[in-house]
Amino acid sequence: MGGVKRVSTATAADATGTGAGAARSPGSAGAAGANLEMLRSHNAALVLGLLRDAGGEGISRLELAERTGLTPQAVSKITARLREQGLAAEAGRRASTGGKPRTVLRLVPEAGHAVGVHLDRDELRVVLVDLDGAVVGERCEELDLGAGAEAVLGAVCGAVRGVVERLGRGTGAAEGGSAATEGGAGTGSGALAGSGGLAGVGALAGVGSLVGVGVALPGPLDHAHGVLHRVTGFPEWDGFPLRDVLAERLGVPVVVDKDTNAAALGLAAGGEEGAAGGSFAYLHLGTGLGAGLVIGGTVHRGARTGAGEFGHQVIQLDGPLCECGNRGCVEVLCLGAVARGDVAEAARVLGVAAGNLVGLLDIDVVLLGGRTVAGAPEAYVRGVGDVLGARARREGVRGGAVPVRVAPRGERVVAEGAAQLLLAPLFGRGVG
C-alpha cells in the first residue's frame, strides 16, 4: 500500500475504548469532559434512553422513576441536570389520575450529534446523526483502501469535516451525490457545547454538540484498542492504530469497530430484532462477507473482539483460494458466484453458511444487507430462506425455519451503526 506506518501512541485508551484521552486538545477538558462523564453514568443513561423511547410525546418524572427503579428524588436531580445541559425539555402536561397534572419531558435530538464513517474497500460513506439517530448530513465518495494511509486518512478527515462544518452552519444538506437530507441539524450550540470543547487539533472548533466519530470497516481488527489487524485483502494495514491517529487529527473521541458489528449495533439500538433481549445475525455481503451478532440484546464480539468472521468459515475443502489464505471459504465461493452473475448460487452458498450459524447459535432471525444483497434483495432472501427451510424440515425444528429478511436502512446501515458506537452507550444500549 506504500506507506501504512505503525504509529506509536502516547495516550492510552480509556475504559470505554473511545480514545477520548487522545482526542482532547489543550483547554478542552472543561465543560465538554464533564458533560461526557455525566452522560456515561448509568442512571443518566437509563433516563436518557427512556426519554428517547418516549419520542415527542414525552414521559413524566413519575414514569421515569417507575421504569428505572430510581427514587423520585434521584430522577428529579438527573432530569434537572439534563435540562440544564439542554438534553431534555418540557413537552407539556398530562392529566393525572389524582392531583395536579404531570409535567412531561422529552429528549432534545438536536442537542447532540455523532458522525458515522463506513470505510469500505472501494467507498467512503459518512453520515451525521442527531441524538434520535436521524441522519441530518451525508457524504459518499469513491475510495481505494489500498491507496496508502495518508490518502485514506485524508479522505476520511475531509469527509468528516465536511459534514460537521455543515452542522456548524446549521444545515444538514447531503453531499457527494447522495440524496439531500435536511432539517434538525442544529447549530452546534447544544448540550455538549462549552468552552470550545472540540476545538484545536482537528479544526472542528465551534461544534460543541459533536459527541465523536465512529468508524466501521472490514475486519479483522481489535475493537478495544482501535488497532487494525490483517484486513482481508489489505494485510499492509496490520497493526495500524486507526482510532488514535484519527482522534489526534480530528480532535474528538473516535471509536473503531468492524462494519458488521456496527451495523448490528445500529439495528439493535434502533429497536430491530434482538433489541429486547433476543438474538439475530446481520449478514453483510458487499465487497466482502461478514456477520454481526446480537445475542441477548447485546453485540457479541468475543473475548478477543474477533467474533463474526463469518465469511471465512471453510465449507469446501481444497476449494478456491481465498484472500485470507484458506481455501473454500464462504466469501470466496459466494463472491465468485456473484462475479459469474449466478445470484441463485451465491444465495445458496450464503444460505448454507447461514444454516451453520443458525444451528450453532439458535438465533431468532437472519437479516441480510450490503451492496450485493441490495442489487437483488428478493433473490437473496428467497435463496437463504430456502436453505434454512429445508434444514428446519429435515431436523423437525419446532416453529419452522428461522425467518430471513432484508435489513432496514439500506446502504446506510453500516455508517448509521458506526454513529451508534458513540450514541448507544449514552442511552444505556447494549454495546457488548
BADREN-753627 format. One line per 8 residues: number of its first residue (from 1); their letters; for each residue x, y, z of N, C-alpha, C. Coordinates in steps of 0.1 Angstrom, whole numbers, plus 2048, in hexadecimal, padded with zeros to 3 digits. Example, Ala and Ser with C-alpha at 12.3 -4.5 7.8 and 13.67 -1.06 7.14 Angstrom:
residues 2
1 = AS = 884:7C7:84E:87B:7D3:84E:884:7DF:84E  880:7EA:847:889:7F5:847:881:800:84F
end
This chain:
residues 432
1 = MGGVKRVS = 808:7F4:800:800:800:800:809:80C:800  815:80B:801:81E:816:800:81D:820:80C  820:81B:818:821:825:823:817:824:82E  812:818:831:80A:817:83D:813:815:849  815:81F:851:81F:81F:85C:818:81B:869  81F:814:871:81A:810:87F:81E:81C:888  815:823:88C:818:82F:894:817:82C:8A3  821:82F:8AA:821:82D:8B9:819:839:8BF
9 = TATAADAT = 810:836:8C8:808:840:8CE:80B:841:8DD  80B:84E:8E2:80F:850:8F0:803:850:8F9  7F7:850:8F3:7EB:851:8FA:7E4:844:8FB  7E1:83F:907:7DA:832:909:7CC:834:907  7C5:82A:902:7B6:82B:900:7B0:82B:90E  7A4:832:90E:79D:831:91B:795:824:91C  78E:823:927:787:816:929:77C:813:91F  777:81D:918:76D:81B:90E:772:819:900
17 = GTGAGAAR = 77F:81A:8FF:785:818:8F2:783:822:8E8  780:82F:8EC:77D:839:8E3:788:841:8DE  794:840:8E5:79F:848:8E2:79D:856:8E6  794:859:8EF:791:867:8F3:79D:86E:8F9  7A6:866:8FF:7B2:86D:904:7BA:873:8F9  7BC:86B:8EF:7C4:871:8E3:7BD:87C:8DC  7AF:87C:8DE:7A8:886:8D6:7A8:894:8DC  7AB:895:8E9:7A9:8A2:8F0:7B5:8AB:8EC
25 = SPGSAGAA = 7B2:8B7:8E8:7BC:8C1:8E6:7BE:8C9:8F2  7C9:8D1:8F3:7CB:8DA:8FE:7BF:8E3:900  7BA:8E4:90D:7AF:8EC:910:7A1:8E6:90D  7A1:8D9:909:794:8D3:906:78F:8CA:911  796:8CA:91C:792:8C0:926:788:8C6:930  782:8D1:92D:778:8D8:936:76A:8D3:934  762:8DB:92F:753:8D8:92F:751:8CB:926  757:8CA:91B:754:8BF:912:757:8B1:919
33 = GANLEMLR = 763:8B1:920:766:8A5:927:75C:8A1:932  758:8AC:939:74E:8A9:944:741:8A4:93E  73D:8AA:933:730:8A6:92D:731:897:929  73C:893:922:73D:885:91E:73E:87C:92A  744:880:935:745:877:941:737:876:946  72F:881:947:721:880:94C:719:877:943  71B:878:936:713:870:92D:716:861:92E  722:85E:932:725:850:933:720:849:940
41 = SHNAALVL = 71C:851:949:717:84B:956:70B:842:953  70B:837:95A:700:82D:958:6F2:833:959  6EF:839:964:6E2:83E:966:6DE:849:95C  6E7:852:959:6E3:85C:94F:6E1:855:941  6E9:84B:93E:6E6:844:932:6D9:83D:931  6D5:837:93C:6C7:831:93D:6BC:83B:93A  6BE:847:941:6B4:851:93F:6B4:857:931  6C0:859:92B:6C1:85E:91D:6BA:854:914
49 = GLLRDAGG = 6BD:847:916:6B7:83D:90D:6A8:83D:90D  6A2:83F:919:694:83F:91A:68E:84C:914  695:857:915:691:864:90F:691:862:900  69B:85B:8FA:69C:859:8EC:691:850:8E7  68E:845:8EF:684:83C:8EB:676:842:8EB  674:84C:8F4:667:853:8F5:664:85C:8EA  66E:860:8E2:66B:869:8D7:666:876:8DA  65F:87D:8D1:65A:88A:8D3:650:88B:8DE
57 = EGISRLEL = 649:880:8E1:63E:881:8EB:644:882:8F9  650:87E:8FB:656:880:908:652:875:912  658:877:91E:656:86E:929:657:876:936  64F:872:940:64F:87A:94D:65B:874:956  65E:87C:960:668:878:969:664:86C:971  657:86B:974:652:860:97C:653:853:974  650:854:967:652:848:95E:661:844:95D  669:84E:95C:678:84B:95C:67C:844:968
65 = AERTGLTP = 677:848:974:67B:842:980:675:833:981  669:831:97C:664:824:97C:66B:81B:973  66F:81F:967:676:817:95D:684:814:960  68B:81E:967:699:81C:96A:69B:816:978  691:817:980:693:812:98E:69B:81C:997  69D:828:991:6A3:833:999:699:83A:9A2  69E:841:9AC:695:848:9B4:690:855:9AD  684:85A:9B0:680:867:9A9:68A:872:9AB
73 = QAVSKITA = 691:872:9B7:69B:87D:9B9:6A7:87B:9B0  6AB:86F:9AE:6B7:86D:9A5:6B3:870:997  6A7:86D:992:6A2:870:985:6A2:87F:983  69D:886:98D:69C:895:98D:6AA:89B:98B  6B4:896:992:6C1:89B:991:6C7:899:983  6C5:88C:97E:6CA:889:971:6C4:891:966  6B6:892:967:6B0:89A:95C:6B3:8A9:95D  6B5:8AE:969:6B9:8BC:96B:6C7:8BE:964
81 = RLREQGLA = 6D0:8B5:966:6DD:8B6:95F:6DC:8B5:950  6D3:8AC:94B:6D1:8AA:93D:6CB:8B7:937  6C2:8BD:93E:6BC:8CA:939:6C6:8D5:939  6CF:8D5:943:6D9:8E0:943:6E3:8DE:937  6E5:8D2:934:6EE:8CF:929:6E7:8D0:91B  6DA:8D3:91B:6D3:8D4:90F:6CF:8C7:908  6D1:8BC:90F:6CE:8AF:90A:6BF:8AB:90B  6B8:8B1:915:6AA:8AE:917:6A3:8BC:918
89 = AEAGRRAS = 696:8BB:914:68D:8C7:915:67F:8C3:918  677:8CC:91D:669:8C9:920:662:8C7:913  658:8BD:914:650:8BA:908:641:8BB:90B  63E:8C4:915:630:8C6:918:62D:8C0:925  620:8BF:928:61A:8B9:934:611:8AE:930  610:8A4:939:607:899:937:5FD:897:943  5F1:894:940:5E7:893:94B:5EB:888:954  5E9:88A:961:5ED:880:96B:5E1:879:971
97 = TGGKPRTV = 5E2:86D:976:5D7:866:97C:5D3:86C:989  5DC:875:98E:5D9:87C:99B:5E3:887:99D  5DE:892:9A2:5E7:89D:9A4:5E9:8A5:997  5F3:8AE:998:5F6:8B7:98C:5FB:8B0:980  5F9:8B5:974:5FF:8AF:968:60E:8AD:969  613:8A2:963:621:8A0:963:628:8A6:957  634:8AC:95A:63C:8B1:94F:644:8A6:949  643:8A5:93C:64B:89B:934:657:8A1:92E
105 = LRLVPEAG = 661:899:92D:66E:89D:927:671:895:91A  679:89B:911:67D:895:905:68B:897:902  691:88E:8FA:69F:890:8F6:6A0:89C:8EC  6AB:8A3:8EC:6AD:8AD:8E2:6B7:8A7:8D7  6B2:8A2:8CC:6BB:89B:8C3:6C7:8A3:8BE  6C5:8B0:8BB:6CF:8B8:8B6:6D9:8BD:8C0  6D8:8B8:8CC:6E2:8BC:8D6:6EF:8B5:8D5  6F0:8AA:8CD:6FC:8A3:8CB:6FC:89C:8BE
113 = HAVGVHLD = 708:899:8B9:70A:893:8AC:715:889:8AC  715:880:8A3:721:877:8A2:723:874:893  72F:872:88F:733:86F:881:735:860:880  72F:85A:876:732:84C:873:739:84B:865  744:843:865:74C:841:859:74C:833:855  748:830:849:74A:822:843:755:823:83A  760:81D:83E:76C:81C:836:76D:80F:82F  768:80E:823:768:802:81B:774:800:812
121 = RDELRVVL = 776:7F5:80C:781:7F3:804:782:7FD:7F8  777:801:7F3:777:80A:7E7:76D:816:7E8  768:818:7F4:75F:823:7F6:760:829:804  75D:836:805:75D:83C:812:74F:843:814  748:83F:81F:73B:846:821:73B:84B:82F  737:858:831:737:85F:83E:72A:865:840  724:862:84C:717:868:850:719:86F:85D  711:87A:85E:70F:881:86B:701:87F:870
129 = VDLDGAVV = 700:87A:87C:6F3:877:882:6F1:87E:88F  6E5:881:892:6E2:888:89F:6DF:87D:8AA  6DB:881:8B6:6DA:878:8C1:6CF:86E:8BF  6C5:871:8B6:6BB:867:8B2:6C0:85D:8A8  6CC:85F:8A3:6D1:856:898:6CD:85B:88A  6C6:866:889:6C1:86B:87C:6CD:870:874  6CF:86D:867:6DA:872:85F:6D7:880:85B  6E0:889:85E:6DE:897:85B:6E9:89C:851
137 = GERCEELD = 6F2:894:84D:6FC:897:844:703:88A:83F  707:88B:832:70D:87F:82C:717:882:821  721:87A:820:72A:87B:814:72E:86D:810  730:86B:803:734:85E:7FE:73D:860:7F2  748:859:7F2:752:85B:7E7:75A:84E:7E5  760:84D:7DA:769:841:7D7:775:842:7DF  77B:836:7E3:787:835:7EB:78E:828:7E8  79B:829:7E8:7A3:81D:7E7:7AA:81A:7F4
145 = LGAGAEAV = 7A6:810:7FB:7AC:80D:808:7BA:809:807  7BF:806:7FB:7CD:802:7F9:7D5:80E:7F4  7D0:81A:7F5:7D7:826:7EF:7E2:82B:7F9  7E3:826:805:7ED:82B:80E:7E6:832:81A  7ED:832:825:7E7:838:831:7E3:846:830  7ED:84E:82A:7EA:85D:829:7DF:860:821  7DD:859:815:7D2:85C:80C:7C5:858:813  7C5:84C:819:7B8:848:820:7B4:851:82B
153 = LGAVCGAV = 7BE:854:834:7BB:85C:840:7B7:86A:83B  7BE:86F:831:7BA:87D:82C:7AC:87D:826  7A7:872:820:79A:872:81B:790:871:826  793:869:830:78A:867:83C:788:875:843  794:87B:846:793:888:84D:78C:892:845  78F:893:838:788:89D:830:779:89B:830  774:88E:82F:766:88C:82E:760:88F:83C  766:88B:847:761:88E:854:760:89D:856
161 = RGVVERLG = 76A:8A4:853:76A:8B3:855:75F:8B9:84C  75D:8B3:840:752:8B8:837:744:8B7:83D  741:8AC:843:733:8AB:849:732:8B3:856  73D:8B3:85E:73D:8BA:86A:73C:8C9:868  744:8CE:85F:743:8DC:85C:735:8E1:857  72E:8D8:851:721:8DC:84D:718:8DC:859  71B:8D4:863:714:8D5:870:716:8E2:876  723:8E6:876:726:8F3:87C:71F:8FF:876
169 = RGTGAAEG = 71C:8FD:869:715:908:861:706:906:862  702:8FC:86A:6F3:8FA:86C:6EC:8F4:860  6F3:8EC:858:6EC:8E5:84D:6F0:8D7:84C  6E7:8CF:847:6E9:8C0:847:6E9:8BB:839  6EB:8C3:82E:6EA:8BE:821:6F5:8B4:81E  6F1:8AA:817:6FB:89F:813:703:8A3:808  70F:89D:807:718:89F:7FC:71D:893:7F6  725:894:7EC:72C:888:7E6:723:87F:7DE
177 = GSAATEGG = 718:885:7D8:710:87D:7CF:705:876:7D7  703:878:7E4:6F8:871:7EB:6EC:87A:7EB  6E1:874:7EE:6D4:87C:7EF:6D5:886:7FA  6D0:892:7F8:6D1:89C:802:6C9:899:80E  6CF:89C:81A:6C9:899:827:6C8:8A7:82E  6BD:8AB:832:6BC:8B8:838:6B5:8B8:845  6B7:8C3:84D:6AF:8C5:859:6B5:8BF:866  6B4:8C6:871:6B8:8C1:87E:6C6:8C0:880
185 = AGTGSGAL = 6CF:8C6:878:6DD:8C5:87A:6E2:8CD:886  6DB:8D8:889:6DF:8E0:895:6EB:8E9:891  6F0:8F0:89A:6FA:8FA:898:707:8F7:89F  707:8EC:8A6:713:8E9:8AE:714:8F0:8BB  709:8F6:8C0:708:8FD:8CC:701:8F5:8D7  700:8E8:8D5:6F7:8E0:8DD:6FE:8DC:8EA  6F9:8D1:8F0:6FD:8CD:8FE:70C:8C9:8FF  712:8C4:8F4:720:8C0:8F6:729:8CB:8F2
193 = AGSGGLAG = 724:8D7:8EF:72D:8E2:8ED:733:8E7:8FA  73D:8EF:8F8:742:8F6:904:751:8F7:904  756:903:906:765:906:908:76D:901:8FC  767:901:8F0:76E:8FD:8E4:773:8EF:8E5  76A:8E6:8EB:76E:8D9:8EF:774:8D0:8E4  771:8D3:8D7:776:8CA:8CC:77F:8D2:8C3  784:8DE:8C8:78D:8E6:8C0:79B:8E0:8C1  7A3:8E5:8B8:7B1:8E2:8B9:7B7:8D9:8AE
201 = VGALAGVG = 7BC:8CE:8B2:7C3:8C5:8A8:7BC:8C3:89B  7B0:8BF:89C:7A9:8BB:890:7A1:8C6:889  7A2:8D2:88D:79B:8DD:887:78C:8DB:886  786:8D3:88F:778:8D2:890:773:8DC:89B  778:8E8:89B:775:8F2:8A5:766:8F6:8A4  760:8FA:8AF:753:900:8AF:748:8F6:8AC  74A:8EA:8AC:740:8E0:8AA:73F:8D8:8B7  73B:8DE:8C2:73B:8D8:8CF:731:8CD:8D1
209 = SLVGVGVA = 727:8CC:8C8:71D:8C1:8C9:722:8B4:8C4  72E:8B3:8BF:733:8A7:8B9:739:89E:8C4  733:892:8C5:738:888:8CF:744:881:8CB  746:87E:8BE:751:878:8B9:74F:871:8AB  758:869:8A7:758:862:89A:759:853:89C  750:84C:896:752:83D:895:756:839:887  75F:830:886:765:82B:87A:763:81C:879  75C:818:86E:75A:80A:86C:761:805:85F
217 = LPGPLDHA = 768:7FA:85F:76F:7F6:853:770:7E6:854  774:7E0:849:776:7D2:849:780:7CD:853  77F:7C2:859:788:7BC:863:792:7B3:85C  799:7AC:864:799:7AC:873:7A0:7B8:879  79C:7BC:885:7A2:7C7:88C:7A0:7C6:89B  7A7:7CE:8A2:7A6:7CE:8B1:79D:7DA:8B5  790:7D7:8B8:787:7E1:8BB:78B:7E9:8C8  790:7E1:8D2:793:7E7:8DF:79E:7F2:8DE
225 = HGVLHRVT = 7A7:7F0:8D5:7B3:7F9:8D4:7B2:801:8C7  7A9:7FE:8BF:7A8:806:8B2:7B3:803:8A9  7B9:7F7:8A9:7C4:7F4:8A1:7C0:7EA:896  7C4:7EC:88A:7C0:7E3:87F:7CA:7D7:87F  7C4:7CB:87B:7CC:7BF:879:7CE:7BE:869  7CF:7B2:865:7D1:7B0:856:7C4:7B0:84F  7BF:7BC:84C:7B3:7BE:845:7B3:7B6:839  7A8:7AD:837:7A8:7A4:82B:7AA:7AB:81E
233 = GFPEWDGF = 7B5:7A8:817:7B8:7AE:80A:7C2:7BA:80C  7C4:7BE:818:7CC:7CA:81B:7D5:7C7:827  7DE:7BD:826:7E6:7BA:832:7EF:7C5:837  7F2:7CE:82E:7FC:7D9:832:7F6:7E2:83D  7E9:7E1:840:7E4:7E9:84B:7E6:7E3:858  7EC:7D7:858:7EE:7CF:865:7F6:7D8:86F  7F0:7DA:87B:7F6:7E1:886:7F4:7F0:886  7EC:7F5:87C:7EA:804:87B:7E0:808:886
241 = PLRDVLAE = 7E4:812:88F:7DB:817:899:7D1:821:894  7C8:81D:88D:7BF:826:886:7B7:830:88F  7B3:82A:89A:7AB:833:8A4:7B3:83F:8A9  7BF:83C:8AE:7C7:847:8B4:7CC:851:8AA  7CF:84C:89E:7D3:855:893:7C8:85E:88F  7BC:859:88D:7B1:862:889:7AD:86B:895  7AD:866:8A1:7AA:86E:8AC:7B3:87A:8AD  7C0:878:8AB:7C9:883:8AB:7C7:88D:8A0
249 = RLGVPVVV = 7C4:888:894:7C2:891:889:7B5:899:88A  7AA:892:88F:79D:899:88F:79B:8A0:89C  7A2:89D:8A7:7A0:8A4:8B3:793:8A0:8BA  78D:895:8B7:781:890:8BE:783:881:8C1  77B:87C:8CB:77B:86D:8CE:778:865:8C1  77F:85A:8BF:77D:851:8B4:77B:843:8B9  772:83B:8B3:770:82D:8B6:772:826:8A9  779:81B:8A8:77A:813:89C:775:805:89F
257 = DKDTNAAA = 76D:800:895:768:7F2:896:766:7EC:888  763:7DF:888:761:7D9:87B:754:7DE:875  753:7DE:868:747:7E3:861:73A:7DB:866  73C:7CE:867:730:7C6:86B:72C:7C8:879  735:7CA:882:731:7CD:890:72A:7DA:891  72F:7E4:88A:729:7F1:88A:71B:7F0:885  719:7E9:87A:70B:7E8:874:702:7E1:87E  707:7D6:884:6FF:7CF:88E:6FB:7D7:89A
265 = LGLAAGGE = 704:7DF:89F:702:7E8:8AA:6F7:7F2:8A6  6F8:7F8:89A:6EF:802:895:6E1:7FC:894  6E0:7F0:88F:6D3:7E9:88E:6CD:7E6:89C  6D5:7E2:8A5:6D0:7DF:8B2:6CC:7EC:8BA  6D4:7F6:8B9:6D1:803:8BF:6C5:809:8B9  6C2:807:8AD:6B6:80C:8A6:6AA:804:8A8  6AA:7FA:8B1:69E:7F3:8B4:69B:7E7:8AB  6A5:7E3:8A3:6A3:7D7:89A:6A4:7CA:8A2
273 = EGAAGGSF = 6A3:7BF:89B:6A3:7B2:8A2:6AF:7B1:8AB  6AD:7AB:8B7:6B8:7A9:8C0:6BA:7B4:8CA  6B3:7C0:8C8:6B5:7CB:8D1:6B0:7C9:8DF  6A6:7C1:8E0:69F:7BE:8ED:6A4:7B1:8F3  6B0:7AE:8F1:6B5:7A2:8F8:6B6:796:8EF  6B2:797:8E2:6B2:78C:8D9:6C0:78B:8D2  6C0:784:8C6:6CC:782:8BF:6CA:783:8B0  6D4:788:8A9:6D3:788:89A:6E1:788:895
281 = AYLHLGTG = 6E2:784:888:6EE:785:880:6EC:78F:875  6F5:798:873:6F5:7A1:868:700:79C:85F  6FC:798:852:706:793:849:708:79E:83E  714:7A2:83D:717:7AD:834:71F:7A8:828  719:7A9:81C:71F:7A4:810:721:7B1:806  72D:7B5:806:730:7C0:7FD:73D:7BD:7F5  748:7C5:7F8:755:7C2:7F3:75B:7B6:7FA  756:7B2:805:75A:7A7:80D:74E:7A1:814
289 = LGAGLVIG = 74F:797:81D:744:791:824:748:78F:833  73F:794:83B:741:793:849:734:793:851  734:791:85E:728:790:866:72A:799:872  71F:79F:876:71E:7A6:883:714:79E:88C  717:79B:898:70F:792:8A0:70A:79A:8AC  6FD:799:8AE:6F7:79F:8BA:6F0:793:8C2  6F5:791:8CE:6F1:786:8D7:6ED:78C:8E4  6E0:789:8E8:6DB:78F:8F4:6DA:79E:8F4
297 = GTVHRGAR = 6D8:7A3:8E8:6D6:7B2:8E6:6E3:7B9:8E6  6EF:7B2:8E6:6FC:7B9:8E7:705:7B3:8DB  70C:7BC:8D5:716:7B8:8CB:720:7AF:8D1  722:7A3:8CA:72C:799:8CF:738:79B:8C6  743:79F:8CD:750:7A1:8C6:75A:796:8CA  758:78F:8D5:761:785:8D9:76C:78A:8E2  773:781:8E9:77E:786:8F2:789:78E:8EC  78C:78B:8DF:796:792:8D8:791:79A:8CD
305 = TGAGEFGH = 784:79E:8CE:77C:7A6:8C4:77D:7A1:8B6  77F:794:8B5:780:78E:8A7:774:787:8A2  769:787:8AA:75D:780:8A5:757:786:899  750:77E:891:749:783:885:751:782:878  75D:77B:878:764:778:86C:75D:76D:864  751:770:861:747:766:85B:74C:762:84D  751:76B:846:755:768:838:761:75E:836  768:75C:841:774:754:840:772:746:847
313 = QVIQLDGP = 766:741:848:764:733:84B:765:72B:83F  76C:720:840:76F:718:834:764:70E:832  75E:70E:826:753:705:823:756:6FC:817  762:6FE:811:766:6F5:806:775:6F3:807  778:6E7:80D:787:6E4:80E:78D:6E4:800  799:6E9:800:7A1:6EA:7F3:79A:6F2:7E9  791:6FC:7ED:78A:704:7E4:793:710:7DF  78E:71A:7D9:796:725:7D4:79C:72C:7DF
321 = LCECGNRG = 7A8:732:7DC:7B0:739:7E6:7A9:747:7E9  7A8:749:7F6:7A2:756:7FB:7AD:75F:7FE  7AA:76C:7FE:7B4:776:802:7B9:775:810  7B1:76E:819:7B6:76C:826:7C0:762:828  7C3:75A:81D:7CD:74F:81D:7C7:741:81E  7BB:740:822:7B4:733:822:7AE:730:814  7A9:723:813:7A3:71F:807:794:71C:80A  78B:71F:800:77E:71B:801:776:723:80C
329 = CVEVLCLG = 77A:72F:80F:772:738:818:765:73C:812  75B:73E:81A:74E:743:815:74F:74F:80D  758:758:811:75A:765:80A:75E:763:7FC  769:75B:7FA:76E:75A:7EC:764:752:7E3  75D:748:7E9:753:741:7E1:747:74A:7DE  743:752:7E7:737:75B:7E5:73A:766:7DB  746:76D:7DD:749:778:7D4:74D:772:7C6  752:766:7C6:755:760:7B9:748:75E:7B1
337 = AVARGDVA = 73D:759:7B8:730:758:7B1:72B:765:7AD  72D:76F:7B5:728:77D:7B2:72F:782:7A5  73C:780:7A4:744:784:799:740:77D:78C  73B:771:78D:736:76A:781:728:76E:77E  721:776:786:713:77A:784:70A:76F:788  70E:765:790:705:75B:795:700:75E:7A3  6F6:766:7A3:6F0:76B:7B0:6EA:75F:7B8  6E4:756:7B1:6DE:74B:7B8:6E8:743:7C0
345 = EAARVLGV = 6F4:740:7B9:6FE:739:7C0:704:740:7CB  706:74D:7C9:70B:756:7D4:702:755:7E0  6F5:756:7DE:6EB:755:7E9:6EB:748:7EF  6ED:73D:7E7:6EE:730:7ED:6FA:72E:7F6  705:733:7F2:711:732:7FA:710:73A:807  70A:746:805:707:74E:811:6FE:747:81B  6F4:740:815:6EA:739:81D:6F0:72D:825  6FA:726:81E:700:71B:825:708:720:831
353 = AAGNLVGL = 70F:72B:82F:717:731:83A:70E:736:845  703:73C:841:6F9:741:84B:6F3:736:853  6F1:72A:84C:6EC:71F:853:6F5:71A:85E  702:71A:85B:70C:716:865:70C:71F:871  70A:72C:86E:709:736:879:6FD:734:881  6F1:732:87B:6E5:730:882:6E6:723:88A  6EB:719:885:6ED:70C:88C:6F6:70E:898  700:716:897:70A:718:8A2:704:721:8AD
361 = LDIDVVLL = 6FD:72C:8AA:6F9:736:8B3:6EA:736:8B6  6E2:72F:8AE:6D4:72F:8B0:6CE:73D:8B1  6D1:745:8A7:6CD:753:8A7:6BF:755:8A3  6B9:761:8A5:6AB:763:8A2:6A8:767:894  6B1:76E:88D:6AE:773:880:6BB:776:879  6BB:775:86C:6C7:778:863:6C3:785:85B  6CC:78F:85C:6CA:79B:854:6D5:79D:84A  6D1:7A0:83E:6DB:7A1:833:6DD:7AF:82F
369 = GGRTVAGA = 6EA:7B3:82C:6EC:7C1:828:6F9:7C1:81F  6FD:7CD:81B:709:7CF:813:705:7D2:804  70E:7D8:7FD:70C:7DC:7EF:708:7D1:7E6  70E:7C5:7E8:70B:7BA:7DF:6FC:7B5:7E1  6F8:7B4:7EE:6EB:7B0:7F1:6E1:7BA:7EC  6E4:7C7:7ED:6DC:7D2:7E8:6D9:7D1:7D9  6E2:7CB:7D2:6E0:7C9:7C4:6D5:7BF:7C0  6D2:7B6:7C9:6C8:7AB:7C6:6C3:7A6:7D3
377 = PEAYVRGV = 6BC:7AF:7DB:6B8:7AB:7E8:6AF:79F:7E9  6A5:79F:7E0:69B:794:7E0:6A2:786:7DE  6AB:786:7D4:6B2:77A:7D1:6BA:775:7DD  6C1:77E:7E4:6C9:779:7F0:6C0:775:7FB  6B5:77C:7FE:6AC:778:808:6A6:76A:805  6A2:768:7F9:69C:75C:7F5:6A7:750:7F5  6B3:753:7F0:6BD:748:7F0:6C1:744:7FE  6C4:74E:806:6C8:74A:814:6BD:744:81C
385 = GDVLGARA = 6B1:749:81A:6A5:743:820:6A2:735:81C  6A4:732:80F:6A2:724:80B:6AB:71A:812  6B8:71E:813:6C2:716:819:6BE:714:828  6BB:71F:82F:6B7:71D:83D:6AA:716:83F  6A1:717:836:694:710:836:697:701:835  69F:6FD:82B:6A2:6EF:829:6A9:6E9:835  6B2:6F0:83B:6B9:6EB:847:6AF:6EA:852  6A6:6F3:854:69C:6F2:85F:693:6E6:85E
393 = RREGVRGG = 68F:6E4:851:686:6D8:84F:68E:6CB:851  69A:6CA:84D:6A2:6BE:850:6A4:6BB:85F  6A5:6C6:866:6A8:6C5:875:69B:6C5:87D  690:6C8:877:683:6C8:87E:683:6D3:888  688:6DF:884:689:6EA:88E:67C:6EF:891  679:6F0:89E:66C:6F5:8A3:66B:704:89F  660:708:899:65D:715:895:662:719:887  668:70F:881:66D:712:873:67A:719:872
401 = AVPVRVAP = 67D:71D:866:68B:723:863:68C:731:869  698:734:86C:69B:742:870:698:74C:865  691:756:868:68D:760:85D:699:767:857  698:76B:84B:6A3:772:844:69D:77F:83E  6A3:78A:841:69E:797:83C:6AA:7A0:837  6A7:7A9:82F:6B1:7B4:82B:6B1:7BE:837  6BD:7C1:83B:6BF:7CB:846:6BA:7D9:841  6B4:7E0:84A:6B0:7EE:847:6BC:7F7:845
409 = RGERVVAE = 6B9:803:840:6C3:80E:83F:6CC:80D:833  6CB:802:82B:6D2:801:81E:6E1:803:81F  6E7:80A:816:6F5:80B:816:6FB:814:821  6F2:81B:828:6F7:823:834:6F9:81B:841  6F5:80E:841:6F3:807:84D:701:806:855  70C:805:84E:719:804:855:71D:812:85A  71B:81C:852:71F:82A:856:717:82F:862  709:82C:861:701:830:86C:704:828:879
417 = GAAQLLLA = 708:81B:877:70C:813:883:719:818:888  722:81D:880:72F:823:885:72C:82F:88E  722:837:88A:71F:842:893:719:83D:8A1  712:832:8A0:70D:82C:8AD:718:827:8B6  724:825:8B1:72F:821:8B9:731:82C:8C4  72E:838:8C1:72F:843:8CA:723:846:8D2  717:845:8CB:70A:848:8D1:705:83D:8DA  706:831:8D6:6FF:826:8DE:703:826:8EC
425 = PLFGRGVG = 710:828:8F0:714:828:8FE:70D:833:906  70B:83E:8FF:705:84A:906:6F6:847:90A  6F0:83D:903:6E2:839:906:6E1:82C:90D  6EC:826:912:6EC:81A:919:6E9:80E:910  6EB:80F:903:6E8:804:8FA:6F3:7F9:8FA  6F0:7ED:8F6:6FA:7E2:8F7:704:7E4:8EC  710:7E6:8F0:71C:7E8:8E7:724:7DB:8E6  725:7D4:8F1:72D:7C8:8F1:73B:7CB:8F6
end
